[in-house]
Amino acid sequence: QLPLPGSRLCLYEDGTELTESYFRTLPPQTELVLLAPGESWRGCASDIERFLVAFCSRGDAVVEAARRLLADERAPRRQKLLADLIHNLSHNIPAEGREEDKSWFEGVESRFKSKSSYMRYSCQSRIRSYLREVSSFLSNVHPTGREAYRRIVELMAARLKAAKYNGSYFDRREEEEAARLCTREGWFCCQGPFDCAACPSKHSINPYSNRESRILFSTWNLDHIIEKKRAVVPTLAEAVTTPGGGEVNWEYFYQLLFTVENLKLVHIACHKKTNHNLSCDKSRIYRKQQAEPRPP
């Protein structure tokens, strides 16, 4: 069938439309695309777009085709690409219970009956470990401030217990969107290094999808922007021992240590372990004193 009037030729590589003079300069074997009126071609980007459509609408068929190709593939690079494709498409994201996705729960204690309950526990474990670190610093506090430091740790522990150790951050069933770091489907996006507004590599992961992603997600970090060990905890210890400093604003330190006000979820490659060179806000270390009323 002959093309309709108004059809155009363009380069397969980048979609450049050909003129008659440009066509005569092309080397042999140049790949071309014939476009009917109203059609467009953006080169390799169009191929990727078509693949993404198949990726989303015919995932099972794509996985099966990739597995057939992988069985005979010998080139390491192509093996890696095919294996990654199979991994990313082999998932059961909507499933929650053990019976719905048994492979996801391999290696997970039997007391966890749903993916969300395990993910919530995973986040709680991280937050609890931060609390243990704060508590264990007591021996480094000057004796004059230890009692005050101990009381603050107890207040923080009570607040965390009431907040269920902020386990909602990893729980996709959490109703309040601001209280979780993932989408309803369970997708997490890297928030980038401490000194960047966003992730330059656009890292993302869905630990609810399959067992391998669940395990890989354990390498992601809840990174303290103002560092816990180098800045927050030492500043708290100093604050409780400073004579005449006033009442320590423990809620400010609580936010820095245990909440997303100072925590960023980051892919391991975005977790910079260098000194952040950031300090606590001096104006928030102590509670603001109420001005005494002037006598009439």
C-alpha positions as CSV (number, residue, x, y, z in Angstrom):
1,Q,0.0,0.0,0.0
2,L,1.4,3.3,-1.1
3,P,1.8,6.1,1.6
4,L,-0.8,8.8,1.7
5,P,-0.1,12.2,0.2
6,G,1.7,14.3,2.8
7,S,3.7,11.4,4.2
8,R,7.3,12.2,5.4
9,L,10.6,10.4,5.8
10,C,12.7,10.9,8.9
11,L,15.8,9.5,10.5
12,Y,15.1,6.5,12.8
13,E,17.9,7.7,15.1
14,D,16.5,11.1,16.1
15,G,13.4,11.8,14.1
16,T,15.0,14.5,11.8
17,E,12.7,15.1,8.9
18,L,14.4,14.6,5.5
19,T,14.4,17.0,2.6
20,E,15.3,15.8,-0.9
21,S,18.8,17.4,-0.7
22,Y,19.4,15.9,2.8
23,F,18.2,12.5,1.6
24,R,20.9,12.4,-1.2
25,T,23.7,12.9,1.4
26,L,22.8,9.9,3.6
27,P,25.2,7.0,3.8
28,P,24.1,3.5,2.8
29,Q,22.1,1.5,5.3
30,T,20.7,4.5,7.1
31,E,17.5,3.5,8.9
32,L,14.5,5.6,8.0
33,V,10.9,5.9,9.2
34,L,8.0,6.6,6.9
35,L,5.3,8.8,8.7
36,A,1.7,9.2,7.6
37,P,0.1,12.6,8.0
38,G,-0.4,13.4,11.7
39,E,2.2,10.8,12.9
40,S,5.4,11.8,14.7
41,W,8.7,10.1,15.5
42,R,11.2,11.2,18.2
43,G,13.9,8.7,17.4
44,C,14.9,6.3,20.1
45,A,12.6,8.1,22.6
46,S,9.6,6.8,20.6
47,D,10.9,3.2,20.8
48,I,11.3,3.6,24.6
49,E,7.8,5.0,24.8
50,R,6.4,2.1,22.9
51,F,8.3,-0.3,25.2
52,L,6.9,1.5,28.3
53,V,3.4,1.0,27.0
54,A,4.0,-2.8,26.5
55,F,5.8,-2.8,29.9
56,C,2.7,-1.5,31.6
57,S,-0.1,-3.2,29.6
58,R,1.4,-6.6,28.7
59,G,3.9,-7.2,31.5
60,D,3.4,-11.0,31.6
61,A,4.1,-11.3,27.9
62,V,7.2,-9.1,28.1
63,V,8.5,-11.2,31.0
64,E,8.0,-14.5,29.1
65,A,9.7,-13.1,26.0
66,A,12.6,-11.8,28.1
67,R,13.0,-15.2,29.8
68,R,13.2,-16.9,26.4
69,L,15.9,-14.4,25.2
70,L,17.8,-14.8,28.4
71,A,18.0,-18.6,28.2
72,D,20.2,-18.3,25.1
73,E,21.9,-15.0,25.8
74,R,25.7,-15.1,26.3
75,A,26.7,-11.5,26.4
76,P,27.0,-10.3,30.0
77,R,25.7,-6.9,29.4
78,R,22.6,-8.1,27.6
79,Q,22.1,-10.8,30.3
80,K,22.1,-8.0,33.0
81,L,19.6,-5.9,31.0
82,L,17.2,-8.9,30.5
83,A,17.6,-10.1,34.1
84,D,16.8,-6.6,35.4
85,L,13.8,-6.3,33.2
86,I,12.5,-9.7,34.4
87,H,13.1,-8.6,38.0
88,N,11.3,-5.3,37.6
89,L,8.3,-6.9,35.9
90,S,8.0,-10.0,38.2
91,H,6.0,-8.6,41.0
92,N,2.7,-8.9,42.9
93,I,2.4,-5.4,44.2
94,P,-1.3,-5.5,45.2
95,A,-0.9,-8.6,47.3
96,E,-0.8,-8.1,51.1
97,G,-1.1,-11.4,52.9
98,R,1.2,-14.4,53.0
99,E,-1.1,-16.6,51.0
100,E,-1.3,-14.1,48.2
101,D,2.5,-13.8,47.8
102,K,4.3,-16.6,49.6
103,S,7.7,-15.9,47.9
104,W,7.7,-12.3,49.3
105,F,7.6,-13.6,52.9
106,E,10.5,-16.1,52.5
107,G,12.8,-15.4,55.5
108,V,10.2,-13.2,57.2
109,E,9.1,-14.2,60.7
110,S,5.7,-16.0,60.8
111,R,4.2,-13.4,63.2
112,F,4.0,-11.0,60.2
113,K,0.8,-11.7,58.4
114,S,0.9,-8.8,55.9
115,K,3.5,-6.9,53.9
116,S,2.5,-3.6,55.5
117,S,2.8,-4.9,59.0
118,Y,6.4,-6.1,58.2
119,M,7.3,-2.8,56.5
120,R,5.9,-0.8,59.5
121,Y,8.0,-2.9,61.8
122,S,11.0,-2.4,59.6
123,C,10.7,1.4,60.0
124,Q,10.0,1.1,63.8
125,S,13.2,-0.9,64.2
126,R,15.3,1.9,62.6
127,I,13.6,4.6,64.8
128,R,14.1,2.4,67.9
129,S,17.8,2.1,67.1
130,Y,18.1,5.9,67.0
131,L,16.5,6.0,70.5
132,R,19.0,3.4,71.8
133,E,21.9,5.5,70.5
134,V,20.6,8.6,72.2
135,S,20.0,6.8,75.5
136,S,23.5,5.1,75.4
137,F,25.1,8.6,75.1
138,L,24.2,9.2,78.8
139,S,27.6,8.1,80.0
140,N,29.2,10.8,78.0
141,V,27.1,13.6,79.5
142,H,28.7,15.6,82.3
143,P,27.4,14.4,85.7
144,T,25.7,17.7,86.4
145,G,23.4,17.2,83.4
146,R,22.8,13.4,83.4
147,E,19.5,13.6,85.3
148,A,18.1,16.2,83.0
149,Y,19.3,14.2,80.0
150,R,17.7,11.0,81.3
151,R,14.4,12.8,81.8
152,I,14.5,14.1,78.2
153,V,15.2,10.6,76.9
154,E,12.2,9.3,78.8
155,L,10.0,12.1,77.4
156,M,11.2,11.2,73.8
157,A,10.6,7.5,74.4
158,A,7.0,8.2,75.6
159,R,6.4,10.4,72.6
160,L,7.7,7.8,70.2
161,K,5.6,5.1,71.9
162,A,2.5,7.2,71.4
163,A,3.5,7.7,67.7
164,K,4.1,4.0,67.3
165,Y,7.7,4.8,66.5
166,N,6.7,6.5,63.3
167,G,6.3,3.1,61.6
168,S,3.7,4.8,59.3
169,Y,6.6,6.2,57.2
170,F,7.0,2.8,55.5
171,D,3.3,1.6,55.7
172,R,1.4,2.0,52.4
173,R,-1.9,1.5,54.2
174,E,-1.4,4.6,56.3
175,E,-4.4,6.9,55.5
176,E,-2.7,10.2,56.1
177,E,-0.5,10.9,53.1
178,A,1.9,13.2,55.0
179,A,2.6,10.4,57.5
180,R,4.1,8.0,54.9
181,L,7.0,8.1,52.6
182,C,5.5,6.0,49.9
183,T,2.6,6.0,47.4
184,R,-0.5,3.9,48.0
185,E,1.0,1.2,45.8
186,G,4.2,1.2,47.9
187,W,6.6,3.1,45.7
188,F,9.4,5.0,47.5
189,C,11.5,7.7,45.8
190,C,15.0,8.6,46.9
191,Q,15.0,12.2,48.4
192,G,18.6,12.8,47.4
193,P,21.8,13.4,49.4
194,F,21.6,15.7,52.4
195,D,22.9,18.7,50.4
196,C,20.6,18.3,47.4
197,A,16.9,19.2,47.0
198,A,16.2,16.0,45.1
199,C,17.7,12.7,43.9
200,P,19.8,13.4,40.8
201,S,19.5,9.8,39.7
202,K,15.8,9.5,40.3
203,H,16.2,6.3,42.4
204,S,12.9,4.5,43.2
205,I,11.9,1.2,44.6
206,N,8.9,-0.8,45.6
207,P,9.8,-3.2,48.5
208,Y,6.2,-4.5,48.4
209,S,6.7,-5.9,44.8
210,N,8.9,-8.9,45.4
211,R,11.3,-10.5,47.8
212,E,14.5,-9.1,46.1
213,S,13.1,-5.5,46.3
214,R,12.2,-6.0,49.9
215,I,15.8,-7.1,50.7
216,L,17.3,-4.3,48.6
217,F,15.2,-1.7,50.4
218,S,17.0,-2.6,53.7
219,T,20.1,-0.9,52.2
220,W,18.2,2.4,51.8
221,N,18.9,4.9,54.6
222,L,16.9,7.3,56.8
223,D,19.7,9.9,56.8
224,H,19.9,12.7,59.3
225,I,20.4,16.0,57.5
226,I,21.8,17.5,60.7
227,E,23.9,14.5,61.8
228,K,22.7,12.6,64.8
229,K,26.1,11.6,66.2
230,R,28.2,14.6,65.2
231,A,25.7,17.4,65.9
232,V,22.3,16.6,67.4
233,V,23.1,14.4,70.4
234,P,26.3,16.3,71.4
235,T,24.3,19.6,71.3
236,L,21.6,18.1,73.5
237,A,24.2,16.9,76.0
238,E,25.8,20.3,76.1
239,A,22.4,22.0,76.5
240,V,21.5,20.1,79.6
241,T,24.8,21.0,81.3
242,T,25.0,24.7,80.3
243,P,24.5,26.9,83.4
244,G,21.6,29.3,83.1
245,G,20.7,28.0,79.6
246,G,17.1,27.7,80.5
247,E,14.6,24.9,79.8
248,V,15.8,22.6,77.0
249,N,13.4,22.4,74.0
250,W,13.4,18.7,73.9
251,E,10.7,18.6,71.3
252,Y,13.0,20.3,68.8
253,F,15.7,17.6,69.4
254,Y,12.9,14.9,69.1
255,Q,12.0,16.3,65.6
256,L,15.7,16.3,64.5
257,L,16.3,12.7,65.7
258,F,13.1,10.9,64.8
259,T,11.0,12.7,62.3
260,V,11.1,13.6,58.6
261,E,11.8,17.2,59.6
262,N,15.5,16.1,59.7
263,L,15.3,12.6,58.0
264,K,15.7,11.9,54.3
265,L,15.1,8.5,52.8
266,V,18.0,7.9,50.4
267,H,19.3,5.2,48.1
268,I,22.7,3.8,49.3
269,A,24.5,5.6,46.5
270,C,23.0,8.9,47.7
271,H,24.0,8.4,51.3
272,K,27.0,10.7,51.7
273,K,29.0,9.6,54.8
274,T,31.2,12.7,54.8
275,N,30.8,15.4,57.5
276,H,27.6,17.4,56.8
277,N,29.0,20.4,58.6
278,L,25.5,21.4,59.8
279,S,24.6,22.4,63.3
280,C,21.4,22.8,65.3
281,D,19.5,26.0,65.3
282,K,20.7,27.9,68.4
283,S,17.4,29.8,68.6
284,R,15.5,26.6,69.1
285,I,17.7,24.8,71.6
286,Y,16.0,26.3,74.6
287,R,12.3,27.2,75.1
288,K,11.6,30.9,74.7
289,Q,11.1,32.5,78.0
290,Q,7.7,34.2,78.6
291,A,8.1,37.9,79.2
292,E,7.3,38.8,82.8
293,P,4.4,41.3,83.0
294,R,5.4,44.8,83.9
295,P,4.1,46.3,87.1
296,P,1.3,48.8,86.7
